[in-house]
Each structure stands twice: as structure tokens, then as C-alpha cells.
């Protein structure tokens, strides 16, 4: 489960350029996500979003001091993300950092910098501007004439751990992303997921015209769909929604795990939702 903090227009942020924010409120949100993780058995990653190097540096320093969870280094461009990754290497935090992300627009300089820094983990974003269908996502991952494979780029950068994000664009495309999860896992055996919340948060009718519970239930429902088709991780959106999303996703994990026992597949830990939530 991956919740986002310091995202665009996050109310706890008071200065997006300098990375100034309400620290007590941020700490409360981080603790709530950890609490929901403990209650349900769903492990967490924190998506730390920053629009400038200064801001993202401040955010990762704060989060890494308040929690031991791994985190995404999520900036709008390599020009923001790379200096922050270098800062994390200098402060001994690089093993917890997941670069977000290597995508179709990756440049040789970005690859070289990641290798020089010693980055170990990265998201591979399979958005394909030339082909939005499932096949297009696979093409970006595998590469084709004139387009470097994301897997090749990650290998050249020295990345050992990858999370493949199948790129949600809007609500209907959640189905395409979920199908891509199934196909990529079947062919490559890699950990795959996506962020259905990206679409739900911009769905105006769900927020304004469908009743007070529509938004939170649709947010949780979108995560359940991707889980049911094999997602290893879900970017569930603003960290404030942890209480709405964690129980639903833990329930789905427990249902899937119980059914899997019929095929000789059992959870590797007693901390799994199957043993935690009932």
C-alpha cells in the first residue's frame, strides 16, 4: 500500500518551493498509515512528492526520521529527483529510496547519474504516449525500434529492484492497467501495480454528485479491482485516505489468500491480512 504525502495542493504544505509544511500534521498522517498497516497486515511504502530539489530534500529528511518504511522519491523531472537521490546516498538512506520513475523519456544522463549514485530501486513507468492500450505498455517495457526498453535502462542504471507501474490515465483505463498487470506478471514475474487513485481523485461527479460516500468507496473499489488481477502494490492516493482503503484491501488480500490455500499456496507470514483482520 503506497500513500502519497506533500502532493500537489496538499493542505499541510505552506510553501511548495521551499518545502515548508505543518510538521505535526504530517507526522500524524504518517503514524495513521503505520497504524493501519499494523492493524491489517498490509505493508507500506510512502510516496514523497516534491516539486523542487529544496522541497523534496526537506520532505525525505523528515519522513525518513519519522518512519522506517521505504519511500518513493517522486519529483516532476530527473532534474529534481537526481540531486535528492544523491543527497540520500550521502546521508546513508539510499537503500530505503525508490526512484520514481524511469519512463519512456529517460535520457542517458539520467541513467548514468543513477549508476554513479548507486541507486538500487526504481519504479518503471510503462506509460506509452504512442499506444495507450495494454500492448503499448508492454512495448515500452520490452522496447522497440527507436525506443529503449525500460528493463534495459534499469539494468544500465544498476537498478536491482524494480516495481512496474502500468500507468493509469483515467477511470476507464484502470481496466487496461489491471490487464497489463496480469500480462506483465505472467511473462516476467516482476512485481507490478498501478495508481488507480490518480483517476478517482479527478473524478468530479464521484465527489460532487453521487453522495457523501461515493468518493471513498470508489477509491477503495478501484484498488480492489487491481488487487483482484494480481497487483503487488497499489498507489492509493492521498495518505489521508488510509483508513478507508486499508480495510478494504486487507479484506481482498484475505479473500484471495484463503482461496489460494486450495491450490497449496499459503502466506509466508502470520502478519498477512488473512490472520490479522478476522
Backbone bond lengths (Angstrom), bond angles and torsions (degrees), N, CA, C in turn:
res aa  C-N    CA-C-N  psi(-1)  N-CA   C-N-CA  omega(-1)  CA-C   N-CA-C  phi
1 X - - - 1.450 - - 1.521 108.31 -
2 X 1.322 116.48 125.12 1.464 121.12 -176.06 1.529 109.06 -122.45
3 X 1.330 116.24 112.75 1.457 121.56 178.04 1.516 110.75 -104.45
4 X 1.313 116.56 146.41 1.471 121.82 -176.53 1.526 111.50 -99.50
5 X 1.339 115.16 139.69 1.453 121.85 177.25 1.527 109.19 -133.04
6 X 1.326 116.38 148.24 1.473 123.82 -177.42 1.527 111.66 64.71
7 X 1.321 116.31 26.09 1.457 121.95 -179.90 1.541 110.25 -71.90
8 X 1.309 116.99 172.07 1.459 122.82 -179.31 1.532 111.06 -54.59
9 X 1.311 116.64 125.07 1.464 124.45 179.70 1.532 113.94 69.46
10 X 1.307 117.13 19.20 1.460 119.61 175.52 1.525 108.37 -66.21
11 X 1.302 115.84 126.26 1.466 120.58 -171.33 1.522 113.98 -66.20
12 X 1.321 117.72 -19.85 1.461 118.59 -179.96 1.527 111.59 -78.60
13 X 1.332 117.61 -11.90 1.468 121.99 179.56 1.526 109.39 -88.37
14 X 1.331 116.30 126.72 1.467 120.89 -179.36 1.525 113.08 -103.82
15 X 1.337 117.26 -21.01 1.459 121.50 176.53 1.521 108.15 -145.72
16 X 1.342 116.36 104.65 1.467 120.41 -173.41 1.525 112.10 -71.05
17 X 1.330 117.65 -26.28 1.464 120.87 -178.27 1.519 111.70 -76.79
18 X 1.330 116.40 -44.35 1.464 121.25 -178.20 1.523 113.15 -90.27
19 X 1.323 116.23 -12.11 1.460 118.93 -179.71 1.512 113.70 76.41
20 X 1.327 116.04 36.13 1.459 120.29 177.30 1.524 109.24 -90.47
21 X 1.331 116.60 138.61 1.456 120.14 -174.07 1.529 110.60 -157.05
22 X 1.319 115.10 168.78 1.464 122.00 178.87 1.536 107.71 -81.15
23 X 1.320 116.60 101.12 1.458 120.92 -173.95 1.529 113.70 -64.45
24 X 1.340 119.74 -43.77 1.469 118.81 178.36 1.534 112.70 -59.61
25 X 1.322 117.25 -40.27 1.468 120.10 179.67 1.530 110.97 -67.95
26 X 1.327 116.22 -39.59 1.460 119.68 178.00 1.523 110.89 -62.98
27 X 1.319 116.62 -42.60 1.463 120.40 179.25 1.526 111.09 -64.47
28 X 1.329 116.98 -38.19 1.462 121.04 177.78 1.524 111.30 -61.68
29 X 1.330 116.22 -41.81 1.466 120.45 179.13 1.525 111.33 -65.22
30 X 1.314 116.95 -41.49 1.462 120.54 178.81 1.529 111.07 -64.22
31 X 1.325 115.91 -41.33 1.462 120.03 -179.70 1.527 111.19 -67.64
32 X 1.334 117.30 -36.42 1.454 120.56 179.20 1.524 110.45 -64.87
33 X 1.337 116.91 -41.75 1.462 119.21 177.95 1.524 110.47 -63.11
34 X 1.333 117.37 -41.74 1.458 120.68 178.57 1.531 110.95 -64.46
35 X 1.330 115.89 -38.58 1.458 120.62 178.06 1.533 111.03 -61.77
36 X 1.339 116.09 -43.73 1.462 119.69 179.08 1.531 111.14 -67.22
37 X 1.318 116.65 -33.73 1.455 120.82 176.04 1.522 110.60 -64.30
38 X 1.334 116.98 -43.87 1.462 121.17 179.05 1.525 111.28 -64.00
39 X 1.335 116.94 -39.01 1.462 120.87 -177.64 1.528 112.36 -70.66
40 X 1.327 116.82 -35.64 1.460 120.40 -171.99 1.523 114.40 -101.85
41 X 1.318 117.33 -25.03 1.459 120.34 -175.11 1.514 114.23 90.72
42 X 1.331 117.60 0.42 1.467 120.89 177.41 1.527 110.04 -83.17
43 X 1.327 118.85 116.69 1.464 120.62 178.46 1.528 111.44 -68.34
44 X 1.338 116.51 161.13 1.463 120.41 -174.20 1.522 112.46 -126.62
45 X 1.323 113.18 152.91 1.458 124.12 165.21 1.527 105.11 -128.34
46 X 1.320 117.28 146.31 1.460 120.97 -178.96 1.524 109.05 -106.68
47 X 1.301 115.86 125.79 1.467 121.66 177.60 1.524 107.87 -90.07
48 X 1.342 116.82 104.96 1.464 121.81 -178.37 1.520 108.23 -96.17
49 X 1.324 115.96 115.21 1.467 121.76 -173.93 1.529 109.52 -107.89
50 X 1.325 116.60 131.15 1.458 120.76 177.01 1.512 111.39 -146.71
51 X 1.333 117.35 142.67 1.462 120.38 -175.16 1.522 113.57 -93.44
52 X 1.345 117.33 -14.38 1.461 121.38 178.03 1.525 109.35 -133.48
53 X 1.333 116.04 162.66 1.462 120.35 177.94 1.519 110.13 -61.58
54 X 1.329 116.82 -44.87 1.461 121.10 -178.96 1.527 111.10 -59.09
55 X 1.322 115.91 -46.06 1.463 120.12 -178.57 1.520 111.14 -66.05
56 X 1.326 116.80 -48.45 1.455 120.15 -176.30 1.527 111.51 -65.50
57 X 1.327 117.29 -35.52 1.468 121.05 174.17 1.527 110.87 -58.21
58 X 1.330 116.37 -47.47 1.469 120.86 -179.53 1.523 110.72 -63.11
59 X 1.309 116.22 -41.87 1.459 120.30 -177.52 1.531 111.88 -64.81
60 X 1.338 116.89 -46.67 1.469 118.77 -177.22 1.525 110.97 -67.78
61 X 1.321 116.85 -34.42 1.468 119.56 176.84 1.520 110.26 -63.10
62 X 1.329 116.55 -43.73 1.458 121.15 -178.86 1.524 111.01 -65.03
63 X 1.317 116.61 -51.76 1.471 120.85 -176.01 1.523 111.02 -63.06
64 X 1.328 117.03 -43.34 1.463 120.08 -177.41 1.531 111.78 -65.54
65 X 1.339 116.58 -24.44 1.463 120.47 177.49 1.525 112.39 -82.28
66 X 1.326 117.07 -22.21 1.466 121.39 -175.05 1.529 113.36 -98.70
67 X 1.317 117.85 -15.10 1.455 121.03 -177.22 1.521 109.98 -149.23
68 X 1.318 116.32 157.27 1.456 121.02 177.60 1.527 111.47 -100.68
69 X 1.327 117.38 6.99 1.461 121.38 -177.81 1.530 111.23 -71.36
70 X 1.325 117.66 151.81 1.467 120.20 169.98 1.518 109.96 -67.73
71 X 1.329 117.21 162.10 1.462 119.71 -176.37 1.522 111.14 -147.20
72 X 1.336 114.50 151.85 1.458 121.55 173.89 1.520 109.28 -86.67
73 X 1.319 116.13 135.35 1.467 121.95 172.23 1.519 106.01 -94.43
74 X 1.323 115.87 99.06 1.461 122.39 -166.13 1.530 110.45 -115.57
75 X 1.326 116.16 100.27 1.458 122.08 176.88 1.504 110.66 -124.68
76 X 1.338 117.25 166.64 1.466 120.26 -174.92 1.517 114.98 -72.94
77 X 1.335 117.25 -15.98 1.466 120.39 -177.39 1.522 109.74 -157.08
78 X 1.331 114.93 165.36 1.460 120.00 176.45 1.522 111.22 -61.90
79 X 1.322 116.93 -29.81 1.467 120.89 -179.74 1.531 111.40 -62.96
80 X 1.319 116.75 -25.76 1.470 121.30 175.70 1.524 110.72 -91.26
81 X 1.308 116.89 -44.11 1.471 120.70 -172.17 1.526 113.22 -71.49
82 X 1.333 117.56 -42.26 1.471 121.00 -174.31 1.532 112.11 -61.44
83 X 1.340 120.79 -48.13 1.466 119.70 178.25 1.529 112.46 -60.03
84 X 1.319 117.07 -33.99 1.463 119.91 179.26 1.528 110.24 -70.61
85 X 1.332 117.28 -39.47 1.466 120.12 175.08 1.529 110.52 -61.58
86 X 1.323 117.20 -38.66 1.460 120.60 177.61 1.535 110.52 -64.47
87 X 1.330 116.08 -40.77 1.470 121.34 176.54 1.528 110.57 -60.38
88 X 1.317 117.28 -41.79 1.461 121.35 -179.69 1.529 111.31 -66.73
89 X 1.330 116.48 -35.60 1.467 120.03 176.27 1.523 110.40 -64.12
90 X 1.316 116.46 -40.75 1.466 121.64 -179.14 1.521 112.41 -68.75
91 X 1.336 116.79 -27.43 1.467 120.78 -177.42 1.529 112.85 -100.49
92 X 1.330 117.02 6.50 1.454 120.97 175.28 1.512 115.16 76.91
93 X 1.331 117.54 22.24 1.463 121.15 -176.21 1.531 113.41 -110.85
94 X 1.321 116.44 7.40 1.462 119.88 -171.33 1.534 112.70 -63.73
95 X 1.328 118.41 -31.80 1.462 120.77 -177.73 1.529 111.96 -65.00
96 X 1.327 117.43 -23.26 1.458 120.66 179.56 1.523 112.34 -91.14
97 X 1.325 116.81 -8.99 1.465 121.64 -172.62 1.525 111.56 -92.14
98 X 1.333 115.53 136.30 1.468 122.77 176.69 1.529 107.21 -120.12
99 X 1.300 116.38 114.20 1.465 122.17 -177.80 1.529 109.56 -66.82
100 X 1.336 116.79 130.54 1.466 120.57 -177.52 1.528 110.63 -131.05
101 X 1.333 116.17 94.42 1.452 126.38 13.42 1.534 109.06 -157.85
102 X 1.344 115.88 173.11 1.460 122.42 166.55 1.521 106.93 -91.91
103 X 1.354 116.51 123.77 1.464 119.21 -177.14 1.528 110.78 -133.87
104 X 1.313 117.06 -169.75 1.463 122.01 -174.14 1.525 112.32 -61.96
105 X 1.336 117.58 -22.28 1.463 121.10 -177.04 1.529 112.83 -94.84
106 X 1.335 118.33 11.80 1.463 120.99 -177.56 1.526 110.50 -58.53
107 X 1.335 115.88 138.06 1.461 122.54 -179.05 1.536 110.30 -108.77
108 X 1.348 117.16 156.22 1.470 119.89 179.07 1.526 113.01 -54.45
109 X 1.339 117.34 -37.54 1.456 119.98 180.00 1.513 112.97 -63.79
110 X 1.323 116.37 -36.97 1.467 120.88 177.98 1.530 110.17 -65.87
111 X 1.320 116.45 -43.30 1.460 121.25 178.94 1.527 110.32 -62.67
112 X 1.322 116.21 -45.26 1.461 120.81 -179.42 1.525 111.58 -62.86
113 X 1.336 116.17 -39.81 1.460 120.26 -179.68 1.521 111.85 -65.55
114 X 1.311 116.84 -42.60 1.460 120.23 178.86 1.529 110.85 -61.64
115 X 1.322 116.38 -40.26 1.467 120.14 179.00 1.523 110.81 -67.05
116 X 1.325 116.14 -42.30 1.467 120.56 179.74 1.529 110.95 -62.64
117 X 1.317 116.43 -41.73 1.466 121.73 -178.92 1.525 111.14 -67.92
118 X 1.331 116.36 -32.67 1.456 120.50 -176.65 1.515 113.13 93.33
119 X 1.326 116.09 26.28 1.462 120.27 179.23 1.525 110.24 -59.71
120 X 1.320 116.33 139.33 1.461 120.83 -176.31 1.520 113.11 -109.79
121 X 1.344 117.55 -26.08 1.466 120.72 -171.79 1.519 111.15 -132.21
122 X 1.335 115.61 143.47 1.465 119.55 179.40 1.520 110.61 -155.18
123 X 1.326 115.15 150.54 1.455 122.13 166.46 1.522 107.93 -82.25
124 X 1.326 116.75 139.17 1.459 122.19 171.34 1.523 106.92 -107.59
125 X 1.321 117.12 113.07 1.459 122.39 -176.08 1.522 109.51 -92.21
126 X 1.344 117.45 117.04 1.463 120.79 -172.36 1.528 113.44 -93.74
127 X 1.308 118.08 22.79 1.467 119.98 174.86 1.523 109.48 -62.14
128 X 1.324 115.67 130.05 1.460 121.95 179.84 1.521 108.48 -122.73
129 X 1.339 119.34 105.82 1.460 121.45 -177.12 1.524 113.54 -66.47
130 X 1.327 117.26 -16.75 1.461 120.97 -178.68 1.534 112.75 -94.86
131 X 1.320 116.77 -14.88 1.462 120.20 -178.24 1.526 108.61 -155.96
132 X 1.338 116.68 103.58 1.465 120.63 -173.98 1.533 112.52 -84.39
133 X 1.328 118.34 -4.83 1.450 120.91 -178.31 1.524 111.07 -78.14
134 X 1.314 116.10 172.85 1.469 120.70 -178.56 1.523 110.74 -54.73
135 X 1.337 116.25 -41.63 1.468 120.47 -179.23 1.525 111.59 -60.32
136 X 1.334 116.73 -34.18 1.454 120.47 179.10 1.513 112.45 -66.25
137 X 1.320 115.97 -37.18 1.466 120.07 177.51 1.531 110.67 -66.08
138 X 1.322 116.09 -39.59 1.458 119.96 178.36 1.530 110.14 -66.65
139 X 1.321 116.55 -39.77 1.467 120.69 179.26 1.528 111.48 -58.77
140 X 1.329 116.58 -44.57 1.467 120.23 -179.67 1.519 110.32 -62.82
141 X 1.310 116.80 -40.45 1.457 120.62 -179.59 1.522 110.90 -66.45
142 X 1.349 116.67 -42.90 1.467 121.73 -175.72 1.520 113.07 -85.88
143 X 1.350 116.89 -26.34 1.445 121.44 -176.08 1.514 111.98 87.78
144 X 1.306 115.45 156.86 1.461 121.60 176.67 1.518 107.83 -155.67
145 X 1.313 117.68 -179.27 1.461 121.56 -175.03 1.525 111.18 -54.43
146 X 1.308 116.37 120.25 1.455 121.24 178.46 1.516 114.34 85.37
147 X 1.328 118.14 -2.33 1.456 121.44 -179.00 1.525 109.88 -131.03
148 X 1.339 116.29 119.11 1.459 120.89 -179.37 1.523 110.43 -67.67
149 X 1.306 116.75 137.43 1.454 122.28 174.56 1.530 110.54 -63.37
150 X 1.340 116.72 137.00 1.460 119.75 175.71 1.527 110.84 -62.81
151 X 1.320 116.31 -35.89 1.458 119.92 178.33 1.530 110.67 -65.64
152 X 1.321 116.22 -38.89 1.466 120.57 177.34 1.523 110.85 -66.36
153 X 1.332 116.11 -42.75 1.464 120.47 179.32 1.529 110.49 -61.75
154 X 1.324 116.38 -43.26 1.463 120.23 179.54 1.521 110.77 -63.80
155 X 1.311 116.99 -41.23 1.459 120.87 178.97 1.524 111.29 -63.58
156 X 1.327 116.89 -43.23 1.465 120.94 178.50 1.527 111.27 -63.76
157 X 1.342 116.36 -31.04 1.469 120.85 -179.58 1.522 112.42 -81.37
158 X 1.329 116.78 -4.09 1.453 120.37 179.64 1.521 113.71 81.78
159 X 1.317 116.72 14.36 1.464 121.05 -179.09 1.525 109.64 -73.21
160 X 1.335 116.41 126.75 1.462 121.06 -179.79 1.530 112.65 -101.72
161 X 1.325 116.28 -25.44 1.455 120.86 -176.99 1.524 109.07 -120.90
162 X 1.333 117.35 123.09 1.457 119.71 -179.28 1.530 110.41 -123.57
163 X 1.328 115.00 147.77 1.458 123.81 168.05 1.520 106.04 -120.08
164 X 1.310 117.25 121.24 1.463 120.83 -178.01 1.525 109.21 -92.31
165 X 1.331 116.24 120.54 1.467 122.78 179.27 1.521 108.23 -102.81
166 X 1.343 116.97 121.53 1.458 120.38 -174.22 1.529 113.87 -89.36
167 X 1.310 118.42 15.56 1.472 123.62 162.01 1.527 115.54 61.72
168 X 1.323 115.82 88.98 1.471 121.27 173.36 1.524 109.54 -83.74
169 X 1.336 116.82 132.95 1.467 121.88 -179.49 1.528 112.05 -106.68
170 X 1.331 116.15 -42.07 1.462 121.70 179.25 1.518 107.96 -153.33
171 X 1.333 117.40 179.17 1.463 120.02 -174.94 1.528 112.76 -58.23
172 X 1.338 120.25 -50.39 1.469 118.93 179.52 1.530 113.67 -59.52
173 X 1.338 117.09 -31.36 1.465 119.54 -176.89 1.520 113.09 -72.91
174 X 1.326 118.22 -8.12 1.464 119.91 175.94 1.527 109.48 -57.88
175 X 1.336 116.41 -37.09 1.464 120.17 177.88 1.520 112.18 -62.74
176 X 1.339 116.97 -40.41 1.459 120.67 178.27 1.535 110.35 -65.56
177 X 1.313 115.43 -42.65 1.468 119.60 -179.70 1.524 111.24 -64.89
178 X 1.333 115.86 -40.15 1.456 119.94 179.04 1.528 111.18 -65.10
179 X 1.324 116.37 -41.50 1.467 119.87 177.50 1.531 110.81 -64.01
180 X 1.338 116.49 -39.34 1.465 120.22 178.31 1.526 110.74 -63.48
181 X 1.330 117.02 -35.36 1.466 120.56 176.05 1.528 109.82 -57.04
182 X 1.308 116.27 -49.23 1.464 121.75 -178.10 1.538 110.83 -61.32
183 X 1.334 116.17 -45.62 1.464 120.14 -177.17 1.527 111.14 -65.94
184 X 1.326 117.17 -45.68 1.468 120.78 -177.36 1.530 110.72 -66.04
185 X 1.332 117.24 -41.99 1.462 119.26 177.65 1.521 110.87 -62.61
186 X 1.324 116.58 -40.54 1.460 120.33 -178.59 1.521 111.81 -64.98
187 X 1.340 116.49 -38.66 1.460 120.21 -175.11 1.517 113.34 -86.72
188 X 1.350 117.01 -36.12 1.463 119.88 -172.68 1.527 114.63 -113.84
189 X 1.327 117.18 -19.54 1.458 119.72 -177.76 1.515 114.26 67.88
190 X 1.328 116.90 22.43 1.457 121.61 -179.12 1.528 110.92 -90.27
191 X 1.335 118.20 155.90 1.460 120.35 172.88 1.530 109.98 -69.90
192 X 1.324 116.58 126.51 1.459 121.88 -172.74 1.528 109.80 -133.74
193 X 1.311 116.80 146.32 1.455 121.93 175.61 1.512 109.42 -164.68
194 X 1.321 116.01 -164.05 1.464 120.06 179.13 1.523 109.50 -165.66
195 X 1.326 115.75 -178.64 1.456 121.78 -179.69 1.513 112.36 -119.87
196 X 1.331 119.02 77.79 1.464 120.52 179.09 1.518 112.84 -60.94
197 X 1.311 115.98 -22.59 1.468 120.21 179.82 1.522 111.70 -61.10
198 X 1.341 117.17 -28.91 1.467 120.37 179.40 1.519 111.01 -54.52
199 X 1.326 115.87 -38.42 1.459 120.47 -179.17 1.524 111.73 -80.85
200 X 1.322 117.07 -41.22 1.464 120.57 -176.59 1.524 111.47 -65.04
201 X 1.331 117.09 -37.33 1.463 119.64 -178.52 1.523 112.96 -66.45
202 X 1.322 117.79 -19.61 1.471 120.59 178.65 1.531 112.18 -104.15
203 X 1.325 117.97 7.60 1.459 123.46 -179.51 1.534 108.85 -84.97
204 X 1.306 116.37 92.44 1.470 121.82 -171.51 1.524 113.05 -63.54
205 X 1.324 117.25 -39.27 1.468 119.17 -177.55 1.528 111.78 -65.55
206 X 1.320 116.42 -35.04 1.464 119.35 178.68 1.521 110.93 -64.66
207 X 1.332 115.90 -32.03 1.461 120.49 -178.61 1.524 112.85 -81.73
208 X 1.354 116.76 -33.16 1.461 119.36 -168.21 1.525 115.35 -114.07
209 X 1.337 117.75 -22.37 1.461 118.68 -169.75 1.523 114.94 -121.53
210 X 1.313 118.38 -4.07 1.461 119.45 -172.44 1.517 114.18 -117.35
211 X 1.318 117.08 19.62 1.453 119.96 175.91 1.516 113.16 97.60
212 X 1.334 116.44 166.19 1.469 121.29 -172.13 1.519 114.97 -69.69
213 X 1.334 117.89 -19.52 1.466 119.90 -176.30 1.522 113.15 -104.63
214 X 1.310 117.19 -3.83 1.457 120.45 -173.31 1.527 112.35 -60.73
215 X 1.306 116.39 -46.26 1.465 119.34 -174.86 1.525 111.68 -61.87
216 X 1.327 117.28 -50.57 1.465 120.11 -176.30 1.530 111.86 -67.10
217 X 1.350 116.79 -37.80 1.465 118.63 179.33 1.523 111.70 -70.49
218 X 1.329 117.10 -37.29 1.465 119.85 178.00 1.521 110.96 -69.54
219 X 1.327 116.78 -35.63 1.462 120.39 177.02 1.529 109.88 -61.70
220 X 1.338 116.35 -48.99 1.454 120.04 178.87 1.524 110.62 -64.65
221 X 1.329 116.59 -39.96 1.460 120.62 -179.70 1.509 112.80 -62.38
222 X 1.312 116.95 -38.85 1.469 119.92 179.16 1.520 111.14 -64.54
223 X 1.340 116.65 -34.41 1.465 120.42 176.91 1.524 110.60 -69.10
224 X 1.346 116.65 -38.47 1.460 120.71 -179.64 1.527 111.35 -63.13
225 X 1.340 116.21 -38.92 1.465 119.75 -179.95 1.524 110.48 -61.04
226 X 1.324 116.24 -46.63 1.469 118.80 -178.80 1.524 111.15 -67.29
227 X 1.332 117.13 -36.68 1.466 120.26 176.26 1.528 111.43 -60.89
228 X 1.325 114.96 -43.78 1.460 119.93 -176.09 1.522 112.50 -62.54
229 X 1.325 116.86 -25.36 1.457 121.13 177.69 1.526 112.32 -100.23
230 X 1.340 115.33 17.37 1.457 118.93 167.49 1.508 118.13 102.60
231 X 1.328 119.23 11.97 1.469 120.33 -179.07 1.522 110.90 -60.01
232 X 1.334 115.72 133.90 1.460 121.10 174.22 1.522 112.07 -86.74
233 X 1.310 116.64 -22.06 1.456 120.96 177.61 1.517 109.02 -147.31
234 X 1.334 115.31 154.86 1.456 121.53 178.90 1.523 108.54 -135.06
235 X 1.324 116.45 123.35 1.464 121.18 169.77 1.529 106.27 -81.78
236 X 1.335 116.00 102.46 1.462 119.25 -171.83 1.520 114.13 -89.67
237 X 1.328 116.80 2.44 1.461 119.38 174.38 1.509 113.01 98.13
238 X 1.349 117.19 -153.04 1.459 121.47 -177.50 1.519 112.38 -51.81
239 X 1.310 116.01 133.10 1.456 122.08 -175.93 1.527 111.90 -60.17
240 X 1.330 116.91 -20.92 1.469 121.21 177.38 1.523 112.93 -59.62
241 X 1.319 117.88 -22.22 1.463 120.87 -174.73 1.528 113.22 -92.15
242 X 1.324 117.43 14.07 1.466 120.77 -178.24 1.528 111.88 -56.72
243 X 1.330 117.43 -41.77 1.463 119.88 -176.49 1.527 112.15 -67.22
244 X 1.312 117.54 -27.94 1.466 120.62 179.29 1.521 111.93 -81.81
245 X 1.329 116.58 -35.39 1.463 120.50 -170.43 1.523 113.32 -91.61
246 X 1.326 118.07 -39.08 1.464 120.25 -175.13 1.530 113.25 -59.08
247 X 1.340 119.96 -48.06 1.470 118.56 -179.09 1.525 112.54 -60.67
248 X 1.334 116.93 -41.06 1.468 120.16 -179.57 1.517 110.95 -64.26
249 X 1.326 117.05 -44.55 1.463 120.31 -178.72 1.525 111.44 -70.86
250 X 1.327 117.18 -34.61 1.465 119.90 176.34 1.525 110.09 -65.02
251 X 1.339 116.57 -39.91 1.462 120.28 177.02 1.531 110.37 -60.44
252 X 1.330 116.62 -45.08 1.461 120.28 178.96 1.520 111.09 -61.84
253 X 1.332 116.96 -43.20 1.464 120.28 178.55 1.528 110.83 -60.14
254 X 1.326 115.72 -42.25 1.468 119.67 -179.05 1.525 111.26 -65.87
255 X 1.331 116.98 -42.23 1.469 120.94 178.83 1.523 110.58 -62.19
256 X 1.325 116.35 -46.43 1.469 120.87 179.97 1.527 110.82 -62.61
257 X 1.346 115.88 -43.52 1.467 120.18 -177.43 1.529 111.29 -66.71
258 X 1.327 117.36 -38.44 1.463 119.93 -179.52 1.529 110.74 -65.92
259 X 1.318 115.86 -41.79 1.460 120.03 177.19 1.529 111.17 -64.48
260 X 1.343 116.47 -37.74 1.466 120.68 -178.09 1.523 112.41 -64.62
261 X 1.332 117.62 -22.98 1.467 120.74 178.95 1.524 111.19 -61.18
262 X 1.320 117.12 -29.34 1.468 120.86 178.26 1.526 111.91 -64.75
263 X 1.353 115.60 -18.87 1.469 120.72 -178.82 1.525 111.27 -108.56
264 X 1.327 115.87 15.70 1.456 120.47 177.07 1.516 115.06 79.25
265 X 1.341 117.12 16.28 1.463 121.11 -179.13 1.529 108.46 -107.37
266 X 1.308 116.62 122.69 1.460 120.83 -177.19 1.530 110.83 -126.86
267 X 1.331 117.89 149.41 1.465 120.76 176.66 1.523 110.85 -57.94
268 X 1.323 116.25 144.20 1.460 121.15 -177.39 1.520 112.00 -84.07
269 X 1.333 117.64 -8.58 1.451 120.72 -177.55 1.518 110.71 -140.57
270 X 1.320 116.68 149.00 1.465 121.13 175.95 1.521 111.65 -75.32
271 X 1.340 116.32 -4.36 1.472 120.38 178.09 1.527 111.11 -85.26
272 X 1.317 117.38 2.40 1.467 122.05 179.10 1.535 109.86 -66.20
273 X 1.336 117.98 148.15 1.471 120.22 178.90 1.527 114.30 -52.84
274 X 1.325 117.94 -30.39 1.460 120.84 179.37 1.520 111.47 -54.90
275 X 1.319 117.34 -33.26 1.459 122.21 -178.13 1.522 113.25 -101.31
276 X 1.337 116.61 -8.52 1.475 119.47 -173.23 1.528 113.65 -99.80
277 X 1.319 118.35 -33.38 1.470 119.02 -165.98 1.519 114.61 -100.12
278 X 1.337 118.16 -7.44 1.468 119.61 -179.11 1.522 111.32 -109.80
